Amino acid sequence: MTLTTTKNQTRRRFLTTTAAAGAVAPSFIPARVMGFGGAVPPSDMIRLAGIGIESRGTTVLQTMLPHPDVRFVAIADVRADRRKAVKEMADQRNGDTQCDTYRDFREMLERDDIDAVLIATGDRWHAPASMLAAEAGKDVYSEKPCAISIDLAGRLADTIHRTGRIFQCGTQRRSNSNFIHAIELARTGKLGNLHTLHASIYSLRDSHDWLPAQPEPDPAVIDWDMWLGPA
């Protein structure tokens, strides 16, 4: 899918910030088509789709939907209740009922009218779904981690470079303005000569909680095999 430079720049600004967001057209052409009066013309609209939108994915999606140049057009999820909930949210935002639903995201990626995808599945699916999306000509915003192994991360990076798609992994401490400002202070020497640095990680647990066994779910409710995926 070939995109104009303007649209690439618009999409790159959208994916990397997720912040708050001429000629006189003939009277018979709707204002939205020409972008008149602040309306976004269809050529600059980012048609976004989601893969695996649960609690975290919903939070991220809610920061994207208010952008006037974003239209959420499809949701793929293994759970029927999540497909229904996200569709209702998107339809309310779009003012219609045209958000499509899919159980298998690979079918959704076959569409040529989707520009970018938000991936918020379980960790095991992040890299495979991102690579499939890039191969299908979509730009990608994926939740962290971008991959569950160094080898897989390398394959993902190679795929993104080869396809020329835009990819961002949602890591707050690389995107948050407070951390960006702190790094700038350190790099410009405004904090003086740094001789000791401290880093922290979440403590490792010695034990794990096990959920009780449950019968295999109804495929109409959840596609268990698709949920497991690479696992």
C-alpha positions as CSV (number, residue, x, y, z in Angstrom):
1,M,0.0,0.0,0.0
2,T,1.7,3.2,-1.2
3,L,1.1,6.3,1.0
4,T,1.8,9.9,0.3
5,T,4.6,11.7,2.2
6,T,2.0,13.8,3.9
7,K,0.1,10.8,5.2
8,N,3.3,9.1,6.4
9,Q,4.3,12.2,8.3
10,T,0.8,12.5,9.8
11,R,0.8,8.9,10.9
12,R,4.3,9.1,12.3
13,R,3.3,12.1,14.4
14,F,0.3,10.2,15.6
15,L,2.1,7.0,16.5
16,T,5.0,8.7,18.3
17,T,3.1,11.2,20.3
18,T,-0.4,10.1,21.1
19,A,-0.9,13.5,22.5
20,A,-4.0,15.8,22.3
21,A,-4.2,15.2,19.5
22,G,-6.3,27.4,0.3
23,A,-8.4,26.9,-2.4
24,V,-12.2,27.3,-2.2
25,A,-14.0,24.0,-2.8
26,P,-17.1,23.8,-5.0
27,S,-20.3,24.0,-2.9
28,F,-21.4,20.5,-3.9
29,I,-18.3,18.9,-2.3
30,P,-18.7,18.2,1.4
31,A,-16.4,20.2,3.7
32,R,-15.0,17.0,5.2
33,V,-13.7,15.9,1.7
34,M,-11.5,19.0,1.3
35,G,-10.6,19.4,5.0
36,F,-12.5,22.7,5.0
37,G,-13.4,24.3,8.4
38,G,-11.1,22.0,10.3
39,A,-12.5,18.8,9.0
40,V,-10.0,16.1,8.2
41,P,-10.1,15.0,4.5
42,P,-10.3,11.2,4.0
43,S,-6.9,11.1,2.4
44,D,-5.3,12.2,5.7
45,M,-7.5,10.0,7.9
46,I,-5.7,7.1,9.7
47,R,-7.8,4.0,9.6
48,L,-6.9,2.1,12.7
49,A,-7.6,-1.5,13.8
50,G,-7.0,-3.3,17.0
51,I,-5.7,-6.8,17.9
52,G,-6.4,-8.1,21.4
53,I,-8.1,-5.2,23.1
54,E,-8.6,-5.9,26.8
55,S,-8.1,-3.6,29.8
56,R,-4.7,-2.2,28.8
57,G,-5.6,-2.1,25.1
58,T,-8.8,-0.2,25.9
59,T,-6.9,2.4,27.9
60,V,-4.5,3.0,25.0
61,L,-7.3,3.0,22.4
62,Q,-9.2,5.6,24.4
63,T,-6.1,8.0,24.0
64,M,-6.2,7.4,20.3
65,L,-9.9,7.8,19.5
66,P,-10.1,11.5,20.3
67,H,-7.7,12.4,17.5
68,P,-9.8,13.9,14.7
69,D,-7.6,12.2,12.0
70,V,-8.2,8.7,13.5
71,R,-11.1,6.3,12.6
72,F,-11.2,2.9,14.3
73,V,-12.5,0.5,11.7
74,A,-12.0,-3.1,13.0
75,I,-11.3,-5.2,16.1
76,A,-9.9,-8.7,16.2
77,D,-10.1,-10.6,19.5
78,V,-10.5,-14.2,20.5
79,R,-13.2,-13.3,23.0
80,A,-16.7,-12.6,21.8
81,D,-17.5,-10.2,24.7
82,R,-14.4,-8.1,23.9
83,R,-15.2,-7.8,20.3
84,K,-18.7,-6.6,21.2
85,A,-17.5,-4.1,23.8
86,V,-14.8,-2.6,21.6
87,K,-17.2,-2.4,18.6
88,E,-19.7,-0.5,20.7
89,M,-17.1,1.9,21.9
90,A,-15.8,2.5,18.3
91,D,-19.3,2.8,16.8
92,Q,-20.2,5.4,19.5
93,R,-17.1,7.4,18.6
94,N,-17.6,7.1,14.9
95,G,-21.3,7.8,15.0
96,D,-22.2,4.7,13.0
97,T,-22.2,0.9,13.2
98,Q,-19.4,0.2,10.7
99,C,-16.7,-1.1,13.0
100,D,-16.1,-4.7,11.9
101,T,-15.2,-7.6,14.2
102,Y,-12.9,-10.6,13.6
103,R,-12.0,-13.6,15.7
104,D,-8.7,-14.2,13.7
105,F,-6.7,-11.1,13.2
106,R,-4.9,-12.6,10.2
107,E,-8.2,-12.3,8.3
108,M,-8.5,-8.7,9.3
109,L,-4.9,-7.9,8.1
110,E,-5.9,-9.0,4.6
111,R,-7.9,-5.7,4.2
112,D,-6.1,-3.1,2.2
113,D,-8.1,-0.2,3.8
114,I,-6.4,-0.4,7.2
115,D,-3.4,1.9,7.7
116,A,-2.2,0.9,11.2
117,V,-2.9,-1.5,14.0
118,L,-2.8,-1.4,17.8
119,I,-1.6,-4.7,19.3
120,A,-2.4,-5.3,23.0
121,T,-2.6,-9.1,23.1
122,G,-0.7,-11.4,25.5
123,D,3.1,-11.0,25.3
124,R,3.6,-14.1,23.2
125,W,1.6,-12.6,20.3
126,H,3.3,-9.2,20.2
127,A,6.2,-9.9,17.8
128,P,4.4,-12.4,15.6
129,A,1.4,-10.1,15.2
130,S,3.6,-7.1,14.6
131,M,5.5,-8.9,11.9
132,L,2.4,-10.1,10.1
133,A,0.9,-6.6,10.3
134,A,4.1,-5.1,8.8
135,E,4.2,-7.7,6.0
136,A,0.6,-6.8,5.3
137,G,1.6,-3.1,4.9
138,K,0.3,-1.8,8.2
139,D,2.1,0.5,10.6
140,V,2.2,-0.8,14.2
141,Y,1.8,0.4,17.8
142,S,2.5,-2.6,20.1
143,E,2.3,-2.9,23.8
144,K,5.5,-3.9,25.5
145,P,7.4,-6.1,25.4
146,C,7.9,-6.0,21.7
147,A,9.1,-9.6,21.8
148,I,9.7,-12.4,24.4
149,S,13.2,-13.3,23.2
150,I,16.3,-11.5,21.7
151,D,16.1,-13.7,18.6
152,L,12.4,-12.8,18.1
153,A,13.1,-9.1,18.7
154,G,15.9,-9.2,16.0
155,R,13.5,-10.8,13.5
156,L,10.9,-8.2,14.3
157,A,13.5,-5.4,13.7
158,D,14.5,-7.0,10.4
159,T,10.9,-7.2,9.3
160,I,10.2,-3.6,10.1
161,H,13.3,-2.4,8.3
162,R,12.6,-4.6,5.3
163,T,9.0,-3.5,4.9
164,G,9.6,0.1,5.7
165,R,6.7,0.3,8.1
166,I,6.5,2.5,11.2
167,F,6.7,0.7,14.5
168,Q,6.5,1.9,18.1
169,C,6.5,-0.2,21.2
170,G,4.5,1.5,24.0
171,T,7.0,2.0,26.8
172,Q,5.9,4.8,29.1
173,R,9.4,5.6,30.4
174,R,10.7,6.2,26.9
175,S,7.7,8.3,25.9
176,N,6.8,10.2,29.1
177,S,7.8,13.8,28.9
178,N,9.2,13.8,32.5
179,F,11.7,11.0,31.6
180,I,12.6,12.6,28.3
181,H,13.4,15.8,30.2
182,A,15.5,14.0,32.8
183,I,17.5,12.3,30.1
184,E,18.1,15.7,28.4
185,L,19.3,17.2,31.7
186,A,21.8,14.3,32.1
187,R,23.1,14.4,28.5
188,T,23.6,18.2,28.4
189,G,25.6,18.1,31.7
190,K,23.1,20.2,33.6
191,L,23.1,17.6,36.4
192,G,26.9,17.8,36.7
193,N,29.3,14.9,36.5
194,L,27.3,11.7,37.0
195,H,29.4,9.0,38.7
196,T,26.8,6.6,40.1
197,L,23.6,5.4,38.5
198,H,20.9,3.3,40.2
199,A,18.3,1.1,38.4
200,S,15.5,-0.9,39.8
201,I,13.4,-3.9,38.7
202,Y,10.3,-5.5,40.1
203,S,11.2,-8.1,42.7
204,L,11.1,-11.7,41.6
205,R,8.4,-13.9,43.2
206,D,9.4,-17.2,44.9
207,S,6.0,-18.7,44.3
208,H,3.2,-18.5,41.8
209,D,-0.5,-18.7,42.0
210,W,-2.2,-21.5,40.1
211,L,-5.8,-21.2,38.9
212,P,-8.1,-24.2,39.2
213,A,-8.6,-26.3,36.1
214,Q,-11.6,-25.4,34.0
215,P,-13.4,-27.2,31.2
216,E,-12.4,-26.2,27.7
217,P,-14.4,-23.0,26.7
218,D,-17.0,-22.9,24.0
219,P,-15.3,-21.7,20.8
220,A,-18.2,-19.3,20.3
221,V,-17.1,-17.6,23.5
222,I,-13.4,-17.7,23.2
223,D,-11.0,-19.2,20.6
224,W,-8.7,-21.0,23.1
225,D,-6.2,-22.3,20.4
226,M,-5.9,-18.8,19.0
227,W,-5.4,-17.3,22.4
228,L,-2.5,-19.7,23.1
229,G,-1.0,-18.9,19.7
230,P,2.8,-19.3,19.8
231,A,2.6,-20.5,23.4
